[in-house]
Amino acid sequence: MEIDGTTALVTGAGSGLGKATAELLTARGARVVAFDRDSAQLDDLVARLGVTRLIAVSGDVTSEADVTRALHEAGGSLASVVHCAGIGPSARILSRSGTHELELFDRVIRVNLSGSFNVLRLAAAEMAKRQVREGEDCGVVILTSSIAAFEGQIGQVAYSASKGGVVAMTLAAARDLARHRIRVNAIAPGIFDTALLGTVSDDVRAQLAQSVPYPARLGQAGEYAALAVHIVENQMLNGAVIRLDAALRMSP
């Protein structure tokens, strides 16, 4: 798919992976609907990139009304979605404070998995309406999983379950939407230098970087964005979950 002149929806666009993706898509000529719960971060993004190529919409990915409102801003021309919104709290099943709260598990599943499906289903309905030439995509959806889907660490049972669900959903969704000429893929990042690591000390960051085989460093949000753009452009990428982790296999 040619990016220039198309409209894209990026969730979690206020920071980290989503922010970098929104920036790169606008640089490549796309009109971007930036969606995030944090309206202040969206305001900063608009101030930097301008309103010509970027429309900010605040909301929750688990809300049908909020996502529909964001899709309305696409004006019926939505061609791609990069879904980066998510949460990552940690808790052990059994700890000194008691058992893992069911409410916390449900919340992580709702935001990371149900939120992914909510964005996918509503965006697909809009993409299917696009009038394109024979052989061209009606749309491309990129979900965000994690290598925790494959090697969940201690305290990541809820997070791993939610991201594993995204992995399992990807191929099924690609097959489901193939007749509508909508591609579905997922990126499974390793350890990336985003806001989730913002409170980690320099020593811990260095240890994390050393655990990565090569290159032995934290991933940069721009590298995620570059892969997302390539997926949009490469029509043969469909139903795939791509690890972006520098050969990292996480220890317990």
One Martini backbone bead per residue (centre of mass of N, CA, C, O) as a GRO file, in nm:
protein
  252
    1MET     BB    1   0.095   0.036   0.023
    2GLU     BB    2   0.042   0.363  -0.020
    3ILE     BB    3   0.087   0.628   0.203
    4ASP     BB    4   0.055   0.861   0.040
    5GLY     BB    5  -0.266   1.009   0.104
    6THR     BB    6  -0.346   0.867   0.354
    7THR     BB    7  -0.522   0.715   0.632
    8ALA     BB    8  -0.444   0.701   0.987
    9LEU     BB    9  -0.448   0.497   1.283
   10VAL     BB   10  -0.318   0.582   1.615
   11THR     BB   11  -0.257   0.420   1.902
   12GLY     BB   12  -0.083   0.551   2.153
   13ALA     BB   13   0.029   0.849   2.039
   14GLY     BB   14   0.151   1.010   2.296
   15SER     BB   15   0.370   0.768   2.307
   16GLY     BB   16   0.626   0.604   2.200
   17LEU     BB   17   0.538   0.396   1.957
   18GLY     BB   18   0.299   0.572   1.859
   19LYS     BB   19   0.445   0.839   1.821
   20ALA     BB   20   0.657   0.742   1.614
   21THR     BB   21   0.447   0.648   1.407
   22ALA     BB   22   0.302   0.913   1.359
   23GLU     BB   23   0.552   1.068   1.263
   24LEU     BB   24   0.625   0.884   1.018
   25LEU     BB   25   0.357   0.894   0.864
   26THR     BB   26   0.360   1.200   0.818
   27ALA     BB   27   0.635   1.203   0.669
   28ARG     BB   28   0.495   1.002   0.440
   29GLY     BB   29   0.193   1.154   0.391
   30ALA     BB   30   0.000   1.111   0.616
   31ARG     BB   31  -0.310   1.104   0.772
   32VAL     BB   32  -0.345   1.142   1.129
   33VAL     BB   33  -0.505   0.962   1.387
   34ALA     BB   34  -0.465   1.049   1.722
   35PHE     BB   35  -0.483   0.808   1.992
   36ASP     BB   36  -0.560   0.889   2.341
   37ARG     BB   37  -0.594   0.937   2.686
   38ASP     BB   38  -0.375   1.171   2.663
   39SER     BB   39  -0.434   1.496   2.585
   40ALA     BB   40  -0.164   1.640   2.644
   41GLN     BB   41   0.014   1.470   2.454
   42LEU     BB   42  -0.147   1.538   2.199
   43ASP     BB   43  -0.100   1.843   2.206
   44ASP     BB   44   0.207   1.823   2.168
   45LEU     BB   45   0.196   1.681   1.893
   46VAL     BB   46   0.039   1.901   1.741
   47ALA     BB   47   0.240   2.133   1.797
   48ARG     BB   48   0.471   1.988   1.630
   49LEU     BB   49   0.307   1.882   1.355
   50GLY     BB   50   0.026   1.972   1.319
   51VAL     BB   51  -0.307   1.990   1.165
   52THR     BB   52  -0.276   1.895   0.871
   53ARG     BB   53  -0.176   1.573   0.954
   54LEU     BB   54  -0.319   1.599   1.250
   55ILE     BB   55  -0.553   1.422   1.466
   56ALA     BB   56  -0.692   1.458   1.784
   57VAL     BB   57  -0.799   1.179   2.004
   58SER     BB   58  -0.964   1.116   2.294
   59GLY     BB   59  -0.946   0.782   2.454
   60ASP     BB   60  -1.081   0.448   2.466
   61VAL     BB   61  -1.028   0.126   2.334
   62THR     BB   62  -1.291  -0.004   2.494
   63SER     BB   63  -1.460   0.211   2.339
   64GLU     BB   64  -1.686   0.242   2.096
   65ALA     BB   65  -1.735   0.549   2.092
   66ASP     BB   66  -1.438   0.645   2.078
   67VAL     BB   67  -1.349   0.491   1.824
   68THR     BB   68  -1.570   0.599   1.638
   69ARG     BB   69  -1.479   0.895   1.663
   70ALA     BB   70  -1.202   0.851   1.534
   71LEU     BB   71  -1.307   0.731   1.262
   72HIS     BB   72  -1.467   0.984   1.178
   73GLU     BB   73  -1.201   1.155   1.129
   74ALA     BB   74  -1.124   0.988   0.864
   75GLY     BB   75  -1.362   1.021   0.650
   76GLY     BB   76  -1.372   0.727   0.494
   77SER     BB   77  -1.021   0.682   0.451
   78LEU     BB   78  -0.924   0.430   0.589
   79ALA     BB   79  -0.607   0.230   0.560
   80SER     BB   80  -0.467   0.240   0.858
   81VAL     BB   81  -0.350   0.053   1.156
   82VAL     BB   82  -0.186   0.135   1.473
   83HIS     BB   83  -0.177  -0.065   1.767
   84CYS     BB   84  -0.036   0.058   2.093
   85ALA     BB   85  -0.224   0.030   2.311
   86GLY     BB   86  -0.142  -0.018   2.670
   87ILE     BB   87  -0.067  -0.238   2.947
   88GLY     BB   88   0.188  -0.334   3.237
   89PRO     BB   89   0.124  -0.485   3.488
   90SER     BB   90   0.240  -0.644   3.795
   91ALA     BB   91   0.190  -0.993   3.922
   92ARG     BB   92   0.161  -1.238   4.136
   93ILE     BB   93  -0.020  -1.504   4.217
   94LEU     BB   94   0.178  -1.526   4.471
   95SER     BB   95   0.202  -1.329   4.772
   96ARG     BB   96   0.231  -1.149   5.058
   97SER     BB   97  -0.053  -0.997   4.979
   98GLY     BB   98  -0.148  -1.245   4.801
   99THR     BB   99  -0.354  -1.276   4.546
  100HIS     BB  100  -0.432  -1.236   4.242
  101GLU     BB  101  -0.626  -1.014   4.100
  102LEU     BB  102  -0.896  -1.042   3.900
  103GLU     BB  103  -0.934  -0.745   3.820
  104LEU     BB  104  -0.654  -0.708   3.695
  105PHE     BB  105  -0.670  -0.925   3.484
  106ASP     BB  106  -0.924  -0.814   3.341
  107ARG     BB  107  -0.801  -0.537   3.265
  108VAL     BB  108  -0.572  -0.636   3.083
  109ILE     BB  109  -0.750  -0.788   2.886
  110ARG     BB  110  -0.931  -0.552   2.804
  111VAL     BB  111  -0.715  -0.361   2.693
  112ASN     BB  112  -0.517  -0.555   2.519
  113LEU     BB  113  -0.743  -0.742   2.381
  114SER     BB  114  -1.023  -0.610   2.356
  115GLY     BB  115  -0.907  -0.346   2.241
  116SER     BB  116  -0.793  -0.470   1.985
  117PHE     BB  117  -1.064  -0.580   1.877
  118ASN     BB  118  -1.220  -0.317   1.872
  119VAL     BB  119  -1.040  -0.175   1.664
  120LEU     BB  120  -1.046  -0.390   1.443
  121ARG     BB  121  -1.356  -0.410   1.386
  122LEU     BB  122  -1.413  -0.104   1.330
  123ALA     BB  123  -1.198  -0.058   1.112
  124ALA     BB  124  -1.285  -0.278   0.911
  125ALA     BB  125  -1.562  -0.155   0.845
  126GLU     BB  126  -1.434   0.096   0.707
  127MET     BB  127  -1.238  -0.034   0.499
  128ALA     BB  128  -1.457  -0.201   0.334
  129LYS     BB  129  -1.565   0.078   0.190
  130ARG     BB  130  -1.342   0.104   0.010
  131GLN     BB  131  -1.230   0.234  -0.307
  132VAL     BB  132  -1.042   0.015  -0.505
  133ARG     BB  133  -0.827  -0.135  -0.686
  134GLU     BB  134  -0.738  -0.403  -0.829
  135GLY     BB  135  -0.514  -0.554  -0.586
  136GLU     BB  136  -0.581  -0.370  -0.356
  137ASP     BB  137  -0.592  -0.250  -0.051
  138CYS     BB  138  -0.824  -0.159   0.196
  139GLY     BB  139  -0.633  -0.265   0.442
  140VAL     BB  140  -0.430  -0.214   0.753
  141VAL     BB  141  -0.345  -0.411   1.046
  142ILE     BB  142  -0.161  -0.330   1.353
  143LEU     BB  143  -0.053  -0.508   1.614
  144THR     BB  144   0.042  -0.539   1.971
  145SER     BB  145   0.259  -0.726   2.125
  146SER     BB  146   0.493  -0.967   2.273
  147ILE     BB  147   0.745  -1.164   2.402
  148ALA     BB  148   0.560  -1.242   2.649
  149ALA     BB  149   0.387  -1.446   2.484
  150PHE     BB  150   0.643  -1.661   2.501
  151GLU     BB  151   0.825  -1.524   2.767
  152GLY     BB  152   0.709  -1.509   3.047
  153GLN     BB  153   0.742  -1.351   3.339
  154ILE     BB  154   0.756  -1.276   3.642
  155GLY     BB  155   0.443  -1.110   3.680
  156GLN     BB  156   0.310  -1.173   3.362
  157VAL     BB  157   0.040  -1.329   3.333
  158ALA     BB  158  -0.155  -1.113   3.221
  159TYR     BB  159   0.016  -0.994   2.995
  160SER     BB  160   0.075  -1.260   2.844
  161ALA     BB  161  -0.219  -1.336   2.790
  162SER     BB  162  -0.289  -1.083   2.621
  163LYS     BB  163  -0.055  -1.117   2.404
  164GLY     BB  164  -0.129  -1.406   2.321
  165GLY     BB  165  -0.406  -1.328   2.206
  166VAL     BB  166  -0.296  -1.155   1.976
  167VAL     BB  167  -0.150  -1.380   1.832
  168ALA     BB  168  -0.400  -1.569   1.789
  169MET     BB  169  -0.572  -1.346   1.629
  170THR     BB  170  -0.417  -1.271   1.368
  171LEU     BB  171  -0.469  -1.505   1.167
  172ALA     BB  172  -0.775  -1.518   1.196
  173ALA     BB  173  -0.822  -1.226   1.097
  174ALA     BB  174  -0.686  -1.249   0.820
  175ARG     BB  175  -0.881  -1.468   0.717
  176ASP     BB  176  -1.150  -1.317   0.769
  177LEU     BB  177  -1.046  -1.042   0.587
  178ALA     BB  178  -0.956  -1.129   0.298
  179ARG     BB  179  -1.226  -1.070   0.130
  180HIS     BB  180  -1.167  -0.746   0.204
  181ARG     BB  181  -0.864  -0.670   0.175
  182ILE     BB  182  -0.745  -0.723   0.478
  183ARG     BB  183  -0.471  -0.678   0.671
  184VAL     BB  184  -0.305  -0.878   0.941
  185ASN     BB  185  -0.077  -0.779   1.200
  186ALA     BB  186   0.215  -0.831   1.423
  187ILE     BB  187   0.405  -0.692   1.690
  188ALA     BB  188   0.693  -0.819   1.893
  189PRO     BB  189   0.842  -0.670   2.130
  190GLY     BB  190   1.084  -0.605   2.328
  191ILE     BB  191   1.311  -0.398   2.468
  192PHE     BB  192   1.198  -0.068   2.516
  193ASP     BB  193   1.243   0.289   2.505
  194THR     BB  194   0.999   0.380   2.717
  195ALA     BB  195   0.778   0.481   2.958
  196LEU     BB  196   0.792   0.202   3.109
  197LEU     BB  197   1.118   0.287   3.175
  198GLY     BB  198   1.123   0.571   3.323
  199THR     BB  199   1.174   0.450   3.639
  200VAL     BB  200   1.438   0.332   3.566
  201SER     BB  201   1.743   0.278   3.629
  202ASP     BB  202   2.050   0.284   3.488
  203ASP     BB  203   2.140   0.004   3.587
  204VAL     BB  204   1.894  -0.152   3.482
  205ARG     BB  205   1.917  -0.065   3.188
  206ALA     BB  206   2.196  -0.195   3.145
  207GLN     BB  207   2.107  -0.485   3.208
  208LEU     BB  208   1.898  -0.506   2.986
  209ALA     BB  209   2.089  -0.453   2.748
  210GLN     BB  210   2.284  -0.703   2.813
  211SER     BB  211   2.051  -0.924   2.747
  212VAL     BB  212   2.101  -0.851   2.458
  213PRO     BB  213   2.260  -0.985   2.206
  214TYR     BB  214   2.180  -0.825   1.909
  215PRO     BB  215   2.185  -0.544   1.995
  216ALA     BB  216   2.314  -0.424   2.312
  217ARG     BB  217   2.007  -0.285   2.348
  218LEU     BB  218   1.760  -0.078   2.332
  219GLY     BB  219   1.489  -0.011   2.184
  220GLN     BB  220   1.349   0.198   1.936
  221ALA     BB  221   1.066   0.348   1.836
  222GLY     BB  222   1.157   0.391   1.536
  223GLU     BB  223   1.182   0.081   1.475
  224TYR     BB  224   0.889   0.018   1.495
  225ALA     BB  225   0.786   0.222   1.286
  226ALA     BB  226   0.943   0.106   1.043
  227LEU     BB  227   0.795  -0.167   1.044
  228ALA     BB  228   0.508  -0.065   1.013
  229VAL     BB  229   0.553   0.068   0.737
  230HIS     BB  230   0.640  -0.190   0.589
  231ILE     BB  231   0.379  -0.347   0.628
  232VAL     BB  232   0.200  -0.157   0.470
  233GLU     BB  233   0.374  -0.185   0.194
  234ASN     BB  234   0.372  -0.508   0.229
  235GLN     BB  235   0.151  -0.735   0.089
  236MET     BB  236   0.282  -1.019   0.197
  237LEU     BB  237   0.201  -0.918   0.478
  238ASN     BB  238   0.013  -1.177   0.647
  239GLY     BB  239  -0.054  -1.319   0.953
  240ALA     BB  240   0.185  -1.190   1.117
  241VAL     BB  241   0.446  -1.237   1.371
  242ILE     BB  242   0.687  -0.995   1.466
  243ARG     BB  243   0.992  -0.999   1.595
  244LEU     BB  244   1.144  -0.718   1.799
  245ASP     BB  245   1.453  -0.832   1.978
  246ALA     BB  246   1.752  -0.914   1.914
  247ALA     BB  247   1.731  -1.230   2.016
  248LEU     BB  248   1.549  -1.230   2.257
  249ARG     BB  249   1.523  -1.448   2.555
  250MET     BB  250   1.353  -1.460   2.826
  251SER     BB  251   1.380  -1.486   3.146
  252PRO     BB  252   1.218  -1.547   3.447
   0.00000   0.00000   0.00000
